[in-house]
Amino acid sequence: MSKVVPFKKPSAQEKHKGKVLCRHNHHKWLVDKAKQFDVKQGRLVTRYRCARCGVEKVKAL
């Protein structure tokens, strides 16, 4: 018989850690340098990604 691993349900504090500020639109924006060219617009863009929740926003130059 195999070993049974007990899984602990994450508490509400652990589940939402670091996302309280993002819910109130206080994101921690970092520049994502992987994609700097937008094919649809045909120009360079700056892509920002939130370090806490992963939301992206795009700003055209």
FIMILUM-966560 format. One line per field, with one value per atom (N, C-alpha, C): residue number from 1; atom name; x, y, z. Coordinates in pm, 1 decimal. Layout:
// residues N
nr	NUM / ...
atom	CA / ...
east	X / ...
north	Y / ...
up	Z / ...
***
This chain:
// residues 61
nr	1 / 1 / 1 / 2 / 2 / 2 / 3 / 3 / 3 / 4 / 4 / 4 / 5 / 5 / 5 / 6 / 6 / 6 / 7 / 7 / 7 / 8 / 8 / 8 / 9 / 9 / 9 / 10 / 10 / 10 / 11 / 11 / 11 / 12 / 12 / 12 / 13 / 13 / 13 / 14 / 14 / 14 / 15 / 15 / 15 / 16 / 16 / 16 / 17 / 17 / 17 / 18 / 18 / 18 / 19 / 19 / 19 / 20 / 20 / 20 / 21 / 21 / 21 / 22 / 22 / 22 / 23 / 23 / 23 / 24 / 24 / 24 / 25 / 25 / 25 / 26 / 26 / 26 / 27 / 27 / 27 / 28 / 28 / 28 / 29 / 29 / 29 / 30 / 30 / 30 / 31 / 31 / 31 / 32 / 32 / 32 / 33 / 33 / 33 / 34 / 34 / 34 / 35 / 35 / 35 / 36 / 36 / 36 / 37 / 37 / 37 / 38 / 38 / 38 / 39 / 39 / 39 / 40 / 40 / 40 / 41 / 41 / 41 / 42 / 42 / 42 / 43 / 43 / 43 / 44 / 44 / 44 / 45 / 45 / 45 / 46 / 46 / 46 / 47 / 47 / 47 / 48 / 48 / 48 / 49 / 49 / 49 / 50 / 50 / 50 / 51 / 51 / 51 / 52 / 52 / 52 / 53 / 53 / 53 / 54 / 54 / 54 / 55 / 55 / 55 / 56 / 56 / 56 / 57 / 57 / 57 / 58 / 58 / 58 / 59 / 59 / 59 / 60 / 60 / 60 / 61 / 61 / 61
atom	N / CA / C / N / CA / C / N / CA / C / N / CA / C / N / CA / C / N / CA / C / N / CA / C / N / CA / C / N / CA / C / N / CA / C / N / CA / C / N / CA / C / N / CA / C / N / CA / C / N / CA / C / N / CA / C / N / CA / C / N / CA / C / N / CA / C / N / CA / C / N / CA / C / N / CA / C / N / CA / C / N / CA / C / N / CA / C / N / CA / C / N / CA / C / N / CA / C / N / CA / C / N / CA / C / N / CA / C / N / CA / C / N / CA / C / N / CA / C / N / CA / C / N / CA / C / N / CA / C / N / CA / C / N / CA / C / N / CA / C / N / CA / C / N / CA / C / N / CA / C / N / CA / C / N / CA / C / N / CA / C / N / CA / C / N / CA / C / N / CA / C / N / CA / C / N / CA / C / N / CA / C / N / CA / C / N / CA / C / N / CA / C / N / CA / C / N / CA / C / N / CA / C / N / CA / C / N / CA / C / N / CA / C
east	83.3 / 0.0 / 87.8 / 40.8 / 120.9 / 101.6 / 194.4 / 187.7 / 84.9 / 9.8 / -89.6 / -29.5 / -28.1 / 28.4 / -87.5 / -87.4 / -197.1 / -176.0 / -275.8 / -269.2 / -341.7 / -277.2 / -334.3 / -401.0 / -524.7 / -596.2 / -532.3 / -493.3 / -429.5 / -527.3 / -476.4 / -560.4 / -587.2 / -683.2 / -716.8 / -599.5 / -522.5 / -406.2 / -300.4 / -276.2 / -177.2 / -225.8 / -355.9 / -412.1 / -404.5 / -427.1 / -432.1 / -312.4 / -202.2 / -83.5 / -28.8 / -11.9 / 45.7 / -50.7 / -177.8 / -272.8 / -367.0 / -356.7 / -447.0 / -422.4 / -298.4 / -267.8 / -315.1 / -301.2 / -341.8 / -493.4 / -568.7 / -713.2 / -757.2 / -675.3 / -706.6 / -625.5 / -582.4 / -509.0 / -377.1 / -307.5 / -171.6 / -77.0 / -61.2 / 22.7 / 170.0 / 253.9 / 398.6 / 445.4 / 444.7 / 471.8 / 620.5 / 656.3 / 792.6 / 788.9 / 892.0 / 897.8 / 929.3 / 847.0 / 867.9 / 939.6 / 1067.5 / 1149.1 / 1141.3 / 1065.0 / 1057.2 / 986.2 / 877.7 / 802.6 / 800.7 / 874.6 / 880.4 / 818.7 / 777.7 / 722.2 / 583.0 / 485.3 / 348.4 / 321.4 / 285.7 / 265.3 / 139.0 / 32.9 / -92.8 / -80.1 / -11.4 / 6.6 / 123.1 / 218.0 / 331.2 / 432.8 / 444.1 / 541.0 / 588.1 / 689.2 / 742.8 / 646.7 / 633.3 / 548.2 / 625.1 / 581.9 / 638.0 / 533.9 / 570.2 / 478.6 / 516.3 / 420.7 / 442.0 / 370.3 / 431.5 / 371.8 / 381.5 / 271.6 / 270.6 / 348.6 / 438.3 / 522.3 / 443.0 / 333.2 / 255.5 / 148.9 / 68.4 / -46.5 / -33.0 / 59.6 / 82.5 / -1.6 / -76.4 / -157.2 / -64.6 / -102.5 / -21.1 / -91.8 / -11.4 / -63.1 / 38.8 / -9.5 / 74.2 / 63.5 / 178.7 / 183.0 / 260.5 / 196.0 / 260.5 / 353.3 / 464.1 / 561.2 / 525.1
north	-118.0 / 0.0 / 124.4 / 229.0 / 351.0 / 438.1 / 531.6 / 623.3 / 732.0 / 769.2 / 874.9 / 1003.7 / 1106.4 / 1235.3 / 1327.0 / 1375.2 / 1465.1 / 1605.1 / 1654.2 / 1787.8 / 1884.7 / 1996.6 / 2097.7 / 2204.3 / 2238.8 / 2342.7 / 2476.8 / 2557.7 / 2686.0 / 2780.3 / 2851.4 / 2947.2 / 3067.8 / 3149.2 / 3267.2 / 3363.5 / 3372.0 / 3460.4 / 3413.6 / 3284.1 / 3230.7 / 3240.6 / 3223.5 / 3224.0 / 3362.7 / 3468.1 / 3602.9 / 3687.6 / 3625.5 / 3700.0 / 3781.7 / 3912.6 / 4000.2 / 4052.2 / 4014.2 / 4057.5 / 4166.4 / 4204.6 / 4305.6 / 4439.5 / 4476.6 / 4603.0 / 4601.9 / 4490.3 / 4481.7 / 4493.6 / 4446.4 / 4459.4 / 4604.6 / 4689.5 / 4831.7 / 4913.6 / 4850.2 / 4913.1 / 4975.4 / 4912.5 / 4954.1 / 4842.7 / 4827.7 / 4721.5 / 4759.0 / 4657.8 / 4677.7 / 4649.2 / 4752.1 / 4735.2 / 4720.9 / 4619.2 / 4596.3 / 4583.2 / 4631.4 / 4625.5 / 4482.8 / 4429.4 / 4295.5 / 4311.9 / 4278.2 / 4302.6 / 4190.0 / 4085.8 / 3974.0 / 4013.6 / 4090.0 / 4130.8 / 4282.7 / 4339.7 / 4485.0 / 4536.5 / 4446.8 / 4488.8 / 4430.2 / 4513.2 / 4468.6 / 4457.2 / 4338.5 / 4314.0 / 4383.9 / 4384.0 / 4444.5 / 4595.7 / 4661.2 / 4805.2 / 4840.8 / 4749.7 / 4773.3 / 4869.7 / 4875.4 / 4966.7 / 4911.9 / 4979.7 / 4939.4 / 4976.7 / 4887.8 / 4913.1 / 4875.2 / 4929.1 / 4891.0 / 4807.4 / 4685.2 / 4594.4 / 4586.8 / 4614.1 / 4610.3 / 4488.6 / 4424.7 / 4309.8 / 4333.4 / 4308.5 / 4325.1 / 4209.9 / 4244.1 / 4142.3 / 4057.1 / 4111.2 / 4037.9 / 3947.7 / 4002.5 / 3924.8 / 3880.8 / 3938.2 / 3893.5 / 3962.7 / 4065.8 / 4139.4 / 4216.9 / 4225.5 / 4296.8 / 4423.5 / 4524.3 / 4641.9 / 4682.0 / 4743.2 / 4779.4 / 4928.8 / 4991.3 / 5134.6 / 5156.6 / 5222.3 / 5249.7 / 5369.0 / 5363.9 / 5474.3 / 5584.8
up	0.0 / 0.0 / 0.0 / -64.6 / -74.3 / 49.8 / 64.9 / 177.7 / 148.1 / 247.4 / 232.9 / 286.6 / 201.1 / 238.5 / 279.5 / 401.4 / 441.3 / 382.8 / 311.2 / 254.6 / 346.9 / 371.2 / 459.3 / 373.1 / 404.8 / 333.2 / 366.7 / 265.1 / 295.6 / 364.3 / 462.4 / 532.7 / 443.3 / 483.2 / 403.7 / 396.8 / 503.3 / 505.3 / 406.1 / 398.8 / 305.2 / 161.0 / 140.5 / 5.8 / -59.7 / 18.7 / -36.2 / 0.9 / 37.2 / 78.0 / -38.7 / -17.5 / -117.8 / -221.6 / -216.3 / -318.1 / -268.5 / -142.0 / -87.4 / -154.8 / -175.2 / -241.0 / -385.9 / -453.0 / -592.9 / -607.1 / -509.7 / -516.8 / -510.3 / -452.5 / -442.8 / -543.4 / -652.9 / -764.4 / -723.0 / -631.1 / -595.4 / -637.8 / -769.6 / -823.3 / -812.6 / -822.0 / -822.5 / -965.4 / -1050.6 / -1192.3 / -1218.3 / -1295.6 / -1342.0 / -1493.4 / -1560.8 / -1706.6 / -1749.2 / -1840.5 / -1895.9 / -2029.2 / -2033.5 / -2152.5 / -2255.1 / -2228.7 / -2321.9 / -2451.5 / -2441.5 / -2560.9 / -2566.2 / -2660.7 / -2671.5 / -2800.1 / -2890.1 / -3018.1 / -3033.2 / -3063.1 / -3082.4 / -3232.0 / -3276.9 / -3419.1 / -3469.2 / -3388.8 / -3433.1 / -3449.2 / -3356.2 / -3365.7 / -3456.6 / -3474.5 / -3563.0 / -3505.8 / -3374.9 / -3313.5 / -3179.8 / -3127.4 / -2998.4 / -2886.9 / -2791.1 / -2675.3 / -2549.7 / -2437.5 / -2308.9 / -2237.7 / -2203.8 / -2137.1 / -1989.9 / -1903.5 / -1758.9 / -1701.9 / -1602.1 / -1533.6 / -1383.8 / -1313.5 / -1168.5 / -1105.7 / -1014.6 / -950.8 / -851.8 / -799.3 / -700.3 / -761.5 / -853.4 / -902.6 / -1048.3 / -1124.6 / -1261.7 / -1367.3 / -1332.9 / -1429.4 / -1522.3 / -1650.7 / -1747.7 / -1795.4 / -1829.2 / -1897.0 / -2001.6 / -2109.8 / -2223.5 / -2243.4 / -2264.8 / -2290.5 / -2420.3 / -2517.0 / -2644.4 / -2630.8 / -2704.5 / -2697.8 / -2790.8
***
